[in-house]
Amino acid sequence: MLPKLLFAALLGQQCAAVSAARPTRPAGSSSWLENKRLASRQSGLLNNGTSTPQLCSAEAPKATAPKENVWAPISGPDTEAVLGWLAHQSELNLTIPTVLGTNGSWQNSVVLVEAMMPNKTAVLPYLDGSGPAPPRYAHVLLSNRASADPTYQDILVGPLPIDNATAKWYPLEYPFTRKSEGKLRSLEADVTNTEAWLIPIVRQIEDIALELWNGTLSGYSNDTMGLASIDPVWQGEDGTIKRWYAVARASQTIFDTDTIMMAGLYLKAQMTGRDTSKWEFEGWYYNGVYYETTEAFRAAYFSPGFEKIGRDRDGEWAYTERQGDPFPGDDTPPPMAVAAGPPRHKVDVERRYVEWMDFSFYIGFTRDTGLAFYDIRYKGERIMYELGLQEAIAHYAGSDPHSSHIAYLDTYYGFGTTSFQLVKGYDCPQYATYLSTSYYKQEKTYTHTDNICMFEFDANAPIQRHTTRSWVTVSKNLEFVVRAVATVGNYDYTFSYTFALDGSVSVDVKASGYITGTFAAKNDGYGYRIQKGLSGAMHDHVLNFKADLDVLGTANSVQLVKNKAISRTYPWSDGEVINTMELERTFVNNEDQGRFNWEPNSQGQVVIINKDEKNQWGEYRGWRVLPTTPGAHLSIKNSSVMKNTGHFAEYDVSISRAKDTEPRSTHPYGSQDTRNPPVDFAKFFDGESLDQEDLVLWVNVGMHHVPHTGDLPNTVMTAAQAGIKFMPSNYFDGDQSIRSRSQVRVNWSEGKVQSLTKAGREPICESTLMGYKGDGAINKYPYDPLNVFY
C-alpha cells in the first residue's frame, strides 16, 4: 500500500531534499515517502555477494558447507533466463523491460524474481540423509495492469535452470489461505492518474497554503508542501476505496524531516476503480471540523474568528548532526572494540554457511524479510530448521483521519531492498566479516555492499562468576552476532541474531530514525506534544518472527511451566497453612490453545520438548522460549484498519502445526485487500493436535511507542528495542559455557594473589590480575556468628 506522500511533486518529480544516499524510486511511483518507504518494493532477487577487503581485520577462515544452501538466492544468469523465458509467454502479455511511459499504468510487468523457498518436507531428506536436493523454482510477482481490474499475481517458474523443453509457469496458490490463482487486487496501478486528479483540488487552496504555512501546494516540482496518504487505504465491504491525505511540509534541507512536519489539514477522496471520472472529492478536515466542500472550507477560513494554527519549521531540533555543548572529556578518542587475534568463525561465502564454536547455520536473505537462518545446529544436532522475520507492523492512533488510518506493513516496502551498507566501527566492529547482497529490479541486478556483518564480541558482563574466601573465578560472555540494518522509510531497524556459549540463540531488534508525527491539534489524548505544532503520535510496533524448532527431531510438544501461588499444609507444619508456590506443568494440546500471551510477572515458561527424550534425571529435554523485553502485541482489538491482515499481531505467542502450505504468517501485499488477504493468519488455527508434532512458533516482539521530546531529532535505541531468546532447558547435562577457555581463576590469601589458573590465551595482562587483593569478609557459608570477619 503506498503511503502516498505526494511531497513537492504532485507530477511525479522527486523532491530535491531527498538525500542522494536514498535509493531511487521505481519508475511510475510518485512521491517523497514512496521514495523513502516504498523505495525498492519493485525489486526481487537477492543474490550471493562477496565480502570486501576488511580494515583492521583478518579474513575469516573458510568453511565448507556439508550441503548446498537450498535457501540461497538464484543466480544472476538464472534470473536473466527466467525473464527472457517469461517474455515469450504470450498469455502473460508482459512488457520487459519495465519502461513505464504515459501509458505505463496499463502495462503488465515483472515486479519480483527471487528463489522460491523449498518445502521443509522436501529439504529434510536431503539434509539428514541421502535424498536429492529439492528442485529449484523462481517465485515471480507480476503486476497485471493491462485490465480494468488490475492485480498482482504470484507465480512459480521452473524448474531451474530454465530449459525451454521443461520450463513451465504455475499460479502460486498453496502457501495462501485464499485460493485465487495467486492473484490479489492492486490498488496502486494508477499513481500518475491519482496525482493528476488531485492537482485541481489542491490548487483551489493555493492562497490558504501560502498564508497559513508560507508554502506552495500547486502540483509543481518545486512545491514546498505535499500530500501524504493513509496506508492501507480505507476499504469498504462493498468494494469502495477511500483515501485520506495529510498536508505536510517537504524538507528544504538534507535532513528527512518530512514526517514531523504535518500541517493539520486533511483531504478526503473516494477513488474506487480506475475510471477517474467516477472519483469524488469528499471534503477537508481542519482543527476538529469537517467541511464537505472546498467552498465550505474556504468560507469558514476567511470568516471572522476562524482559528488558524501555525506549524513547526525546520530547525536544529530536527537535524541529526552534532549540536550543543560537547560532553566533558568527549574530545579524546573513545574505547573501541578490536580483535585480539584472527577470526574464530568460519564462513563458506558462496553457500552462505557459517560455523562458530559448536554452532553452524545457513544464511538466507530475501527482498521482503531480509535476514533468515536455516538448519541451525549445535554440536551437529539441529535445534532450529528456520528462524527469521515474517512481518513488522507500525499501527498508529490519533483523532485526525490520517494518524487513525495508518498501519504500515513493512514487508510490502521490503526489509531486503532497504538493507543498506553498514558503517564499520559504528554499526558493527571494524574487524567484523562483511557480506553483500544483490537483488533484481527492472532488468538489472543491484548490490548492497557490506550490508550483513558477523563478529564475535565480548559482551558487557561475564556469563558466570563466583567469589569465595580463597579464590574468584570469572568466565567471559563471548557471543557471535549476525547483523543487518533496514531503513524502511523513516525508521531504521537494526536486527541482531546472537549465538551464545551456553547454546542460546537470541533475536534483538532496535529502532531509530525519524518518527511519523501528527499535527498537535485535538491530539492531546493520543500522544505527548513535543513541539509547538507536533504530537508524538502513539503507535505500536509489532514484529513477527517464525521459529521452527526441531528438538531432537520433528516430533515436539509444548510444555507450560508456571510458578503458581498456593496455600498448603504439610506434615511438618503443625496444621499451619503455608503460603508458598509450586510448579504447575501443563501441555498445549491443540491449536485452539496455541495462541496466548506471556504470563504476568514473568511467572511462566514456554518450553518446546520431545516427550520421547528425557535426560538422566527424568526431565524432558527441551528449549525454552522467553522474551528479553516485555512482550508486545497490538493494543488495538479487532483493528478497523488492518481487518483480517493483522491477525498475526494479536498475541505474544502463537504455535501451529508445521505445514508446507503455511510457510509465512502474512503476504507482503496483504494491505491491498485487508478484508480478504492472501494469508489470513487466524485460519492457521483450526484445532489440530500439537502433541508430538512438527511445530512452528510465531513470536511477536515490539514496542508500545509514545514518542516524547527525547525522540527528537531521532528515536534513540535505549528504549526502542525488543527481543526474544531461545535457550536450552534440561537439554544438556550441565552449562555448556563451562567449556570455554575464556576463563580465569584467581587464587588469593591474606590480600595477595597466590596463583592464577587461566584456561586459555586471554589478551589480559597478568600484572593486572596479580594486583587482585580479595576482601575481608567471608562468604555466608559456612557462617560463624561469633566470627563474622577474619
C-alpha positions in Angstrom: 0.0 0.0 0.0 1.5 3.3 -1.0 1.8 5.8 1.8 1.1 8.3 -1.0 3.1 11.2 0.3 3.0 13.5 -2.8 5.5 15.9 -1.5 6.6 18.8 -3.6 6.0 16.5 -6.6 2.4 16.0 -7.5 3.5 15.5 -11.1 5.9 12.7 -10.1 9.1 14.7 -9.7 11.4 13.6 -6.9 11.8 16.0 -4.1 15.3 17.6 -4.2 15.5 17.3 -0.5 15.9 13.6 -0.6 19.5 12.6 0.1 21.4 11.1 -2.7 22.1 8.1 -0.5 18.5 7.1 -0.8 17.5 4.5 -3.4 15.8 5.9 -6.4 12.0 5.3 -6.6 10.6 2.8 -9.0 9.5 4.2 -12.4 6.0 5.3 -12.2 5.9 6.0 -8.4 5.1 9.4 -7.3 6.2 10.8 -4.1 8.7 11.6 -1.4 7.5 9.0 1.1 7.2 6.4 -1.7 10.8 7.1 -2.3 11.6 6.7 1.4 9.4 3.8 2.4 8.4 2.3 -0.9 11.9 2.7 -2.4 12.7 -0.7 -3.7 9.5 -2.7 -3.4 9.6 -3.5 -7.1 12.7 -5.5 -6.7 13.4 -9.0 -6.0 16.2 -11.5 -6.2 18.8 -11.3 -3.5 21.9 -13.0 -5.0 25.1 -14.2 -3.4 27.5 -11.4 -2.8 31.2 -11.3 -1.8 33.0 -9.8 1.1 35.0 -6.7 0.5 38.5 -6.3 1.9 38.5 -5.7 5.6 40.1 -2.8 7.5 41.6 -3.8 10.9 40.6 -7.4 10.3 41.9 -10.7 9.1 39.8 -12.7 6.7 37.6 -15.3 8.3 38.8 -18.8 7.7 36.9 -20.7 5.0 34.3 -23.3 6.0 33.0 -26.0 3.7 29.2 -26.4 3.9 28.2 -30.0 4.3 25.3 -29.5 1.8 24.3 -26.9 -0.8 22.4 -23.9 0.6 18.9 -24.8 -0.8 17.6 -21.5 0.6 20.1 -19.4 -1.3 19.0 -16.8 -3.9 19.1 -17.8 -7.5 21.9 -16.6 -9.6 22.0 -13.6 -11.9 22.2 -15.7 -15.0 19.2 -17.8 -13.8 17.3 -14.6 -13.2 18.0 -13.3 -16.7 16.9 -16.7 -18.1 13.6 -16.6 -16.2 12.9 -13.1 -17.5 13.8 -14.0 -21.0 11.6 -17.1 -20.9 8.6 -15.1 -19.4 8.9 -12.5 -22.2 8.0 -15.2 -24.7 4.9 -16.4 -22.8 2.3 -14.5 -24.9 -0.6 -15.3 -22.5 1.1 -13.1 -19.8 1.3 -10.1 -22.1 4.4 -8.8 -20.4 6.3 -5.6 -21.1 10.0 -6.4 -20.4 12.0 -4.4 -19.6 9.6 -2.4 -17.5 9.7 1.0 -19.1 6.7 3.0 -17.9 5.7 5.9 -20.1 2.4 7.8 -20.3 0.6 4.5 -20.9 2.7 2.6 -18.4 -0.1 2.1 -15.9 -1.8 -0.2 -18.5 1.2 -2.5 -19.0 1.9 -5.9 -17.4 5.3 -6.1 -15.8 7.5 -8.2 -13.6 7.9 -6.8 -10.1 9.9 -9.6 -8.4 12.1 -12.5 -9.3 13.6 -14.5 -6.4 14.1 -18.1 -5.3 11.1 -19.9 -4.0 11.8 -21.3 -0.6 11.7 -25.1 -0.8 9.2 -27.1 1.3 10.6 -28.4 4.6 9.3 -31.9 3.8 11.5 -31.9 0.7 14.5 -30.5 2.4 14.9 -32.8 5.4 15.6 -36.0 3.4 18.4 -34.0 1.7 19.9 -32.5 4.8 19.6 -35.6 7.0 20.1 -38.4 4.6 20.9 -39.3 1.0 17.8 -37.8 -0.6 18.2 -35.5 -3.6 18.2 -31.7 -3.3 14.7 -30.4 -3.9 14.3 -28.9 -7.4 14.6 -25.1 -7.5 11.9 -22.7 -8.8 11.7 -19.0 -9.2 9.0 -17.1 -7.4 7.8 -14.3 -9.7 5.5 -11.5 -8.8 3.6 -9.9 -11.7 1.9 -6.6 -11.8 -1.1 -7.1 -14.2 -2.2 -3.5 -15.1 -3.5 -4.1 -18.6 -7.0 -4.6 -17.3 -9.8 -2.7 -15.7 -9.3 -4.8 -12.7 -5.5 -4.8 -12.1 -3.9 -7.5 -10.0 -0.7 -8.7 -8.5 -0.1 -12.4 -9.2 2.3 -14.8 -7.6 3.6 -17.5 -10.0 6.2 -20.2 -9.9 8.6 -20.6 -12.9 10.9 -23.6 -13.3 12.4 -25.9 -12.7 15.8 -24.1 -12.7 18.0 -23.8 -14.6 15.5 -22.8 -17.3 15.2 -25.3 -20.2 12.7 -24.4 -22.9 11.7 -28.0 -23.2 10.8 -28.4 -19.5 10.1 -24.9 -18.1 6.6 -24.1 -17.1 4.8 -21.4 -15.0 2.2 -22.1 -12.5 -0.1 -19.9 -10.4 1.2 -19.9 -6.9 -1.6 -20.9 -4.5 -0.6 -23.5 -2.0 1.1 -21.1 0.6 -2.0 -18.9 0.9 -5.2 -19.3 2.8 -7.2 -17.8 -0.1 -7.1 -19.7 -3.4 -7.4 -17.3 -6.4 -4.7 -18.4 -8.9 -2.2 -16.4 -6.9 -4.0 -13.2 -7.7 -4.5 -10.2 -5.4 -6.1 -6.9 -6.4 -3.8 -4.0 -7.0 -4.9 -0.6 -5.6 -1.8 1.2 -6.8 -1.9 0.8 -10.6 -2.8 4.4 -11.3 -0.3 6.5 -9.5 0.1 9.1 -12.3 -3.7 9.4 -12.7 -4.1 9.9 -9.0 -1.6 12.8 -9.0 -3.2 14.4 -12.0 -6.7 14.1 -10.4 -5.6 15.7 -7.2 -3.9 18.8 -8.7 -7.0 20.8 -9.5 -8.3 20.2 -5.9 -5.2 21.4 -4.1 -4.8 24.4 -6.4 -8.1 25.7 -5.0 -6.4 26.3 -1.7 -3.1 27.7 -3.0 -3.7 31.0 -1.3 -4.6 29.3 2.0 -1.3 27.3 1.9 0.7 30.4 1.2 -0.9 32.4 4.0 -1.1 29.6 6.6 2.2 27.9 6.1 4.1 30.2 3.7 4.2 27.2 1.4 3.3 26.2 -2.1 0.8 23.4 -2.8 0.1 23.6 -6.5 1.3 20.3 -8.1 4.6 21.7 -9.4 8.0 20.1 -8.9 9.2 23.0 -6.7 6.3 22.8 -4.3 7.3 23.1 -0.6 4.1 21.3 0.5 2.7 17.9 -0.4 0.2 15.2 0.5 0.7 12.0 2.5 -1.8 9.2 2.0 -3.1 6.7 4.6 -1.8 3.2 4.4 -3.6 0.9 4.0 -6.4 2.8 2.2 -9.9 2.6 3.5 -11.7 -0.4 2.0 -15.4 -0.8 2.4 -17.4 -4.0 2.4 -18.9 -3.1 -1.0 -15.5 -2.6 -2.6 -15.5 1.2 -2.1 -12.0 2.7 -1.8 -11.4 5.9 0.0 -8.2 7.8 0.8 -7.3 10.5 3.3 -4.4 12.8 2.5 -2.5 14.9 5.1 -0.9 18.2 4.0 2.7 18.3 5.1 5.8 20.3 4.6 8.6 18.9 2.4 12.0 19.2 3.9 14.1 22.0 2.4 17.4 20.6 3.8 19.3 17.4 3.6 17.5 16.1 6.7 14.5 13.8 6.4 12.2 15.9 8.4 9.1 15.5 6.3 7.3 13.0 8.7 7.5 15.5 11.5 6.2 18.5 9.5 2.4 17.7 9.4 0.4 20.9 8.7 -3.0 19.8 10.2 -5.2 19.9 7.0 -6.6 16.7 5.6 -8.3 15.9 2.2 -10.7 13.0 1.7 -11.5 11.4 -1.7 -13.4 8.4 -3.0 -11.2 6.6 -5.5 -12.9 3.4 -6.4 -11.9 1.7 -9.7 -9.7 3.0 -12.5 -12.1 5.5 -14.1 -11.1 8.8 -12.6 -14.3 10.4 -13.9 -16.1 8.4 -11.2 -13.8 9.5 -8.4 -15.2 12.1 -6.0 -13.7 14.7 -3.7 -15.5 14.4 -0.3 -14.1 17.1 1.9 -11.5 18.8 4.1 -10.8 18.3 7.8 -9.1 21.0 9.9 -8.8 21.6 13.6 -11.6 19.3 14.6 -14.1 20.4 11.9 -15.1 18.5 8.7 -16.0 20.5 5.6 -17.8 18.6 2.9 -16.8 21.0 0.1 -13.9 23.3 -0.7 -16.3 26.2 -0.8 -17.4 25.5 2.8 -13.8 25.3 3.9 -12.8 28.5 2.2 -15.9 30.3 3.6 -15.0 29.2 7.1 -11.3 30.0 6.7 -12.0 33.6 5.6 -14.7 34.3 8.1 -14.0 36.2 11.3 -12.9 34.2 14.3 -11.5 31.2 12.3 -8.7 29.7 14.3 -5.5 29.5 12.2 -3.0 27.1 13.7 0.7 27.5 12.7 3.0 24.7 12.1 6.6 23.9 13.1 9.5 24.9 10.9 12.8 23.2 10.2 15.5 23.9 12.8 18.3 22.3 14.8 15.6 20.5 16.8 15.0 18.4 13.7 18.6 17.9 12.5 20.7 14.9 13.3 24.2 16.3 13.0 26.1 17.1 16.3 25.0 20.2 18.1 25.0 21.7 21.6 27.8 21.7 24.2 30.1 18.7 24.0 30.2 16.3 26.9 33.2 16.8 29.3 36.1 14.7 28.1 34.5 14.0 24.8 37.4 15.5 22.9 39.6 12.4 23.4 39.0 9.1 21.4 36.5 6.7 23.0 37.2 3.0 23.6 36.7 0.7 20.6 36.4 -3.0 20.0 39.4 -4.6 18.4 40.2 -8.2 17.5 43.0 -9.7 19.6 43.6 -12.4 17.0 42.3 -13.9 13.8 38.5 -14.6 13.5 37.4 -17.7 15.3 34.4 -18.2 13.0 34.5 -19.9 9.6 32.5 -18.9 6.5 31.6 -20.5 3.2 30.8 -17.3 1.4 29.5 -19.0 -1.7 27.0 -21.1 0.2 26.4 -18.6 3.0 27.3 -21.2 5.6 28.8 -20.2 9.0 30.5 -22.1 11.8 31.3 -20.7 15.3 32.2 -22.8 18.3 29.6 -25.6 18.3 27.1 -23.7 16.1 26.6 -24.0 12.4 23.9 -22.5 10.2 23.0 -21.2 6.7 22.1 -17.6 6.0 19.2 -16.7 3.7 18.2 -13.2 2.6 15.0 -12.1 0.7 13.5 -8.9 -0.6 10.6 -8.9 1.8 12.0 -10.0 5.1 15.8 -9.6 4.9 17.9 -11.9 7.1 16.8 -15.5 7.8 18.6 -18.5 9.2 18.2 -22.2 8.3 19.4 -25.5 9.7 20.8 -24.0 12.9 22.7 -26.8 14.6 24.5 -27.2 17.9 27.2 -29.9 18.1 25.9 -31.2 14.8 22.3 -31.6 16.1 19.6 -29.4 14.6 17.8 -27.2 17.1 16.0 -25.0 14.5 15.1 -25.5 11.0 14.2 -21.8 10.4 14.4 -18.5 12.2 13.6 -15.2 10.7 11.3 -12.1 10.4 7.9 -12.5 9.0 6.3 -9.1 9.2 6.6 -5.8 11.0 3.6 -3.5 11.6 3.6 0.1 12.9 0.0 0.8 13.9 -0.8 4.4 14.7 -3.7 6.2 16.5 -5.0 9.7 16.6 -8.0 12.0 16.4 -7.3 13.0 12.9 -8.2 10.9 9.9 -4.5 10.3 8.8 -3.0 9.0 12.1 -6.0 6.9 12.8 -5.8 5.2 9.5 -2.0 4.3 9.3 -0.8 0.7 9.9 2.3 0.2 7.8 3.0 -3.5 6.9 6.7 -3.0 6.2 7.5 -6.2 4.2 5.5 -4.5 1.4 8.3 -2.0 1.2 11.0 -4.7 1.8 13.5 -5.3 4.5 15.9 -6.8 2.0 16.0 -4.0 -0.6 16.3 -1.3 2.2 19.2 -3.1 3.9 22.0 -0.7 3.0 25.7 -0.7 3.6 26.7 -0.8 7.3 29.1 1.8 8.8 32.1 0.0 10.0 33.1 0.8 13.5 29.6 2.1 14.3 27.0 -0.4 13.2 29.5 -3.2 13.7 33.1 -3.6 14.8 35.7 -2.9 12.1 37.0 -6.4 12.5 33.7 -8.0 11.6 33.2 -10.1 8.5 31.0 -8.3 6.0 28.9 -9.9 3.3 27.0 -8.2 0.4 23.6 -8.9 -1.2 22.2 -8.3 -4.6 18.6 -8.0 -5.9 16.7 -7.9 -9.2 14.9 -4.7 -10.2 13.7 -3.7 -13.6 16.0 -5.9 -15.7 19.1 -5.0 -13.6 20.9 -6.5 -10.6 21.8 -4.1 -7.8 24.2 -4.8 -5.0 24.1 -3.6 -1.4 27.7 -3.8 -0.4 28.7 -4.9 3.1 25.1 -4.9 4.4 25.5 -8.0 6.6 28.1 -8.2 9.3 29.1 -11.0 11.6 31.5 -10.8 14.5 32.4 -12.3 17.9 32.0 -9.9 20.7 32.8 -9.8 24.4 29.5 -8.7 26.0 29.4 -6.2 28.7 29.3 -8.6 31.7 30.6 -12.1 32.4 28.5 -15.2 31.6 29.3 -16.6 35.0 31.4 -15.8 38.1 31.8 -16.7 41.8 33.9 -15.4 44.7 34.9 -17.5 47.7 37.2 -17.0 50.7 40.2 -18.0 48.7 39.5 -17.7 45.0 37.4 -15.9 42.4 36.5 -17.4 39.0 35.1 -15.4 36.0 34.1 -16.5 32.5 33.8 -14.1 29.6 30.5 -13.8 27.9 31.5 -14.3 24.3 28.8 -14.0 21.7 28.6 -14.4 17.9 26.4 -11.8 16.2 25.0 -11.6 12.7 23.5 -8.2 12.0 21.8 -6.2 9.3 20.0 -2.8 9.3 16.9 -2.0 7.2 15.9 1.6 6.7 12.2 1.3 5.9 11.1 4.9 5.1 11.7 7.0 8.2 12.6 4.1 10.6 15.9 2.2 10.8 15.6 -1.3 12.2 18.8 -3.0 13.5 18.4 -6.8 13.6 20.9 -8.7 15.6 20.9 -12.5 15.8 23.2 -13.6 18.7 24.6 -17.1 19.4 26.0 -17.6 22.9 28.3 -20.1 24.6 25.5 -21.6 26.7 23.8 -22.7 23.5 21.2 -20.0 23.5 20.1 -18.0 20.4 18.7 -14.5 20.7 16.9 -12.1 18.3 17.1 -8.4 19.1 15.5 -5.5 17.2 16.3 -1.9 17.9 14.6 1.1 16.2 15.8 4.6 15.4 15.3 7.2 12.8 12.6 9.9 12.4 9.2 9.3 14.0 6.0 9.8 12.0 4.3 12.6 13.9 1.0 14.2 13.6 -0.4 17.7 14.0 -0.9 18.5 17.6 -4.5 20.0 17.3 -7.1 17.8 19.1 -4.5 15.0 19.5 -3.6 15.5 23.2 -5.2 12.2 24.1 -3.0 10.3 21.6 0.5 11.4 22.5 2.7 14.0 24.0 3.1 17.4 22.4 6.8 17.6 21.6 6.9 20.8 19.5 4.5 23.7 19.1 2.5 22.0 16.4 3.7 18.4 16.7 2.3 15.5 18.6 4.3 12.3 19.0 1.6 10.1 17.5 1.4 7.0 19.7 1.8 3.7 17.9 2.6 0.0 18.3 5.5 -1.7 16.7 4.9 -5.4 16.4 7.5 -7.6 14.7 6.5 -11.2 14.0 9.2 -13.9 13.9 9.0 -17.5 12.8 10.9 -20.1 14.8 10.7 -23.6 13.6 12.3 -25.5 16.4 13.2 -29.2 16.0 14.0 -30.5 19.4 15.7 -33.9 19.0 13.6 -34.5 15.9 10.4 -33.0 14.5 8.0 -34.7 17.0 7.6 -32.0 19.6 5.2 -30.7 22.2 4.6 -27.5 24.1 5.0 -27.6 27.9 3.9 -24.7 30.0 5.7 -24.4 33.4 4.2 -21.9 35.8 5.2 -20.5 39.2 1.8 -20.9 40.8 0.9 -19.4 44.2 -0.6 -22.0 46.6 -1.7 -22.3 50.2 -1.0 -25.7 51.7 -0.4 -27.6 54.9 2.5 -30.0 55.3 3.1 -32.9 57.7 5.7 -30.8 59.4 3.7 -27.5 59.6 1.6 -28.3 62.7 -1.6 -27.5 60.8 -0.4 -24.1 59.8 -1.3 -23.1 56.2 1.9 -22.2 54.4 1.6 -19.6 51.6 4.1 -20.6 49.0 4.4 -21.6 45.4 4.8 -24.7 43.3 5.5 -25.6 39.7 2.4 -26.2 37.6 3.2 -28.2 34.4 0.7 -28.5 31.6 0.7 -29.1 27.9 -0.7 -27.2 25.0 -2.8 -29.9 23.4 -4.0 -28.4 20.1 -4.0 -25.3 18.0 -7.2 -23.9 19.7 -5.0 -23.5 22.8 -2.0 -22.4 20.8 -2.4 -18.6 21.0 -1.6 -16.8 24.2 0.4 -14.0 25.9 3.3 -14.3 28.3 2.4 -14.9 31.9 2.1 -11.8 34.1 5.1 -11.2 36.3 7.1 -13.5 34.1 5.9 -16.4 36.1 5.5 -18.8 33.2 7.9 -20.7 31.0 7.2 -22.0 27.4 9.3 -25.0 26.6 9.4 -27.0 23.4 10.2 -30.6 24.4 10.2 -34.0 22.9 8.2 -36.4 25.1 10.3 -39.3 23.9 13.5 -37.7 25.1 14.4 -37.3 28.8 17.7 -36.5 30.5 19.3 -38.8 33.0 17.2 -37.3 35.8 13.9 -38.0 34.1 13.2 -34.4 32.9 12.2 -33.6 29.4 14.9 -32.2 27.3 13.8 -29.0 25.5 14.3 -25.4 24.5 12.7 -22.6 26.4 11.3 -19.5 24.6 11.3 -16.3 26.6 11.1 -12.6 25.9 14.2 -10.5 26.7 12.0 -7.4 26.8 8.3 -7.1 27.8 6.2 -8.9 25.2 4.3 -6.9 22.7 1.1 -7.4 20.7 -1.3 -4.9 19.3 -3.1 -2.7 21.9 -6.0 -2.3 19.5 -8.5 -5.1 19.4 -10.1 -6.0 16.0 -8.3 -3.3 14.2 -10.7 -1.4 11.9 -7.7 -0.5 9.7 -6.0 -3.9 9.4 -9.1 -6.1 9.5 -8.0 -9.6 8.5 -4.4 -8.8 7.6 -3.3 -8.1 11.2 -4.2 -11.4 13.0 -0.5 -12.3 13.4 -0.1 -9.4 15.8 -2.9 -10.3 18.3 -0.9 -12.4 20.7 2.6 -12.6 22.1 2.9 -16.3 21.0 1.1 -18.4 18.5 2.0 -22.1 18.0 0.8 -24.1 15.0 1.4 -27.4 13.4 4.1 -27.0 10.7 2.8 -27.3 7.2 4.3 -26.7 3.8 1.1 -24.8 3.0 1.7 -22.3 5.8 5.2 -21.1 5.3 4.6 -17.4 6.2 2.2 -15.6 8.6 1.5 -12.8 6.1 1.6 -11.9 2.5 3.7 -8.7 1.7 0.9 -7.3 -0.4 -1.9 -8.2 2.1 -2.7 -4.5 2.6 -4.2 -4.4 -0.9 -7.2 -6.4 0.4 -7.5 -6.1 4.2 -10.8 -7.9 4.3 -9.7 -11.0 2.3 -5.9 -11.1 2.2 -4.0 -13.9 0.6 -2.8 -15.1 4.1 -5.3 -14.9 7.0 -3.2 -16.0 9.9 -6.2 -16.8 12.1 -7.1 -19.6 9.7 -3.9 -21.4 10.6 -5.5 -22.4 13.9 -8.1 -25.0 13.3 -7.8 -27.3 16.3 -5.1 -29.7 15.0 -3.1 -31.6 17.5 0.1 -30.1 18.9 1.1 -33.3 20.7 4.4 -34.7 19.3 4.0 -32.9 16.0 6.3 -30.7 13.9 5.6 -27.3 15.5 6.2 -23.7 14.4 6.3 -20.8 16.9 5.2 -17.4 15.7 6.6 -15.0 18.3 5.9 -11.3 18.5 8.3 -8.7 19.9 7.9 -4.9 19.8 7.4 -1.6 21.4 4.4 0.5 22.5 5.9 3.7 21.4 4.6 7.1 22.8 7.3 9.4 21.4 8.5 12.1 23.8 10.9 15.0 23.4 13.8 12.6 23.6 12.7 11.1 20.3 13.8 14.4 18.5 15.5 14.6 16.2 15.7 10.8 16.1 14.5 8.0 18.3 17.3 6.5 20.4 17.6 2.8 20.7 17.9 2.6 24.5 14.2 2.2 24.9 13.1 1.4 21.4 14.2 -2.2 21.5 12.7 -5.7 21.8 13.9 -9.3 21.8 13.3 -13.0 22.2 15.6 -15.8 23.4 15.7 -19.5 22.8 17.7 -21.3 25.4 18.3 -24.9 26.4 16.2 -26.3 29.2 17.4 -29.6 30.7 18.7 -30.2 27.3 22.4 -30.7 28.3 23.7 -32.4 31.4 25.2 -29.0 32.5 26.1 -25.5 31.5 27.9 -25.6 28.1 29.8 -22.3 28.7 31.9 -24.0 31.4 33.8 -25.5 28.4 35.1 -22.1 27.4 38.8 -21.4 27.6 38.0 -17.7 28.2 38.0 -18.2 32.0 40.3 -17.3 34.8 40.6 -18.3 38.5 42.5 -16.0 40.8 43.7 -17.8 44.0 44.4 -15.4 46.9 45.1 -15.4 50.6 45.6 -12.5 53.1 45.3 -9.9 50.4 47.8 -11.4 48.0 47.4 -13.4 44.8 48.9 -16.9 45.3 48.4 -18.1 41.7 46.4 -17.8 38.5 44.7 -20.5 36.6 43.9 -19.5 33.0 42.1 -21.8 30.7 43.1 -20.1 27.5 45.2 -17.3 25.9 43.4 -14.2 27.1 44.6 -10.8 26.0 44.7 -9.7 29.6 47.9 -8.5 31.3 48.8 -10.9 34.1 50.2 -8.0 36.1 46.7 -6.6 36.3 45.4 -9.9 37.7 48.2 -10.1 40.1 47.0 -6.9 41.7 43.8 -8.6 43.0 43.6 -8.3 46.8 40.3 -10.1 47.7 38.1 -8.9 50.5 37.9 -9.0 54.3 34.5 -10.7 54.6 33.8 -14.4 54.3 31.0 -15.7 52.2 27.9 -16.7 54.0 28.5 -20.5 54.0 29.8 -21.7 56.4 28.5 -18.9 58.7 30.1 -18.3 62.2 28.0 -15.7 64.1 30.9 -15.3 66.6 33.5 -14.6 63.9 31.8 -12.7 61.1 35.1 -11.2 59.8 38.6 -12.5 59.7 
